[in-house]
Amino acid sequence: DGIVVVVSPQSPVNALSIDDIAKVFSGAVTDWSQLGFAAGKINVYAPDDKQGTFGTFNSLLLKPRKLTISADAERFDSNADIADKVAADANAIGLTSFAFKRESKPLSIQSVCGLITKPSQFSVKSEEYVLSRRLYLYTTGQLAHPQARAFLDFVKSPAGQAVVTDNEFTDQSVDALAFQDQGGRIAYAL
């Protein structure tokens, strides 16, 4: 899965750097004008501490910078609720799972040298998108319940992987990217 930073479709913001994202979510940056956009208080929406989405974001962006989530951030227990709230608020920024972005606009991530990585199934699958995360199903190895074994077998099957894709999570199949779409990847690698 990919964690996406989202804004309203009406927002002029299309990309932010990881450092700017961390500053916004920590409350160090509170107005869009501080990032070069029209003035307006930034309304931050984030998952609550029980959400794995927030745990991953916290460990990838905030903790390494010795930051914590802003006390002014509105916290939710649903990724879908965050996306819906952000989509309706022109000054909002939020954090959700790629699978739950809904009508909100995902932001691309700008690297230090200015290259931009868009959140996409391919960039998440290849882990080129910096906010990619792997989701796991754990077992003890010996499943006593036949339905548990059947579920795991289904998830790994082509039919199960199709369900994963249909729900906008990233499946485990091999993907190809057309040659004309390789420019950004090559530039990023250089």
C-alpha positions, 0 to 999 in steps of 0.5 A, spaced: 500 500 500 502 507 499 500 512 504 498 518 500 498 526 502 492 528 499 489 535 498 482 538 495 481 537 488 480 545 488 487 546 491 493 548 486 498 544 490 500 538 486 507 536 489 511 537 496 517 535 499 518 530 504 521 535 509 515 540 507 510 535 509 513 533 515 513 541 517 505 541 515 503 535 519 508 537 525 505 544 525 511 548 524 508 550 517 501 552 518 499 557 512 499 555 505 503 562 504 509 559 507 510 554 502 509 559 496 501 558 495 496 563 496 495 565 504 490 560 508 490 556 514 492 549 513 487 544 516 491 538 517 487 531 517 490 525 520 489 518 522 489 517 529 494 513 533 491 506 532 491 507 525 497 503 521 497 509 516 499 514 522 504 509 525 508 508 518 507 516 516 510 517 523 516 512 523 518 514 516 517 522 516 516 525 523 520 521 528 527 521 524 526 529 524 524 529 531 517 531 530 510 529 533 503 530 530 501 537 531 496 538 536 491 542 532 491 536 527 484 533 527 484 526 528 480 520 525 479 513 525 477 512 518 482 513 512 475 514 508 473 519 512 479 523 512 479 523 504 472 525 504 473 531 509 479 533 505 476 533 498 471 538 501 476 543 504 480 547 499 485 549 505 486 542 507 491 537 507 490 529 509 494 523 510 490 516 508 491 510 504 492 509 497 486 505 497 482 510 500 484 516 497 477 517 494 475 524 491 481 527 494 487 529 490 494 525 491 500 529 492 506 527 488 513 527 492 518 532 490 525 530 492 531 534 494 534 535 487 527 537 484 525 530 481 517 528 482 514 521 484 507 521 483 503 516 487 501 510 482 500 503 483 507 502 479 511 507 483 508 503 490 509 496 487 516 498 485 517 502 492 520 508 488 514 512 491 517 514 498 511 512 502 510 505 500 509 500 505 508 492 505 502 489 508 503 482 511 498 477 513 502 473 519 501 465 521 504 460 526 505 456 520 500 451 522 493 453 521 488 449 525 482 452 521 481 450 514 477 457 513 484 460 515 488 456 510 483 457 504 483 465 505 490 465 505 490 460 499 485 465 496 489 471 497 495 469 494 491 466 488 490 470 481 482 471 483 485 474 490 490 478 487 484 481 482 480 483 489 486 486 492 487 490 485 479 492 485 480 495 492 486 499 490 491 496 494 497 493 490 497 486 488 503 482 487 503 481 480 509 483 475 507 490 471 510 493 465 511 500 464 511 503 457 517 506 454 514 513 454 513 513 461 520 511 463 523 518 463 521 520 470 524 514 473 530 514 469 531 521 471 530 519 478 535 514 478 540 518 475 
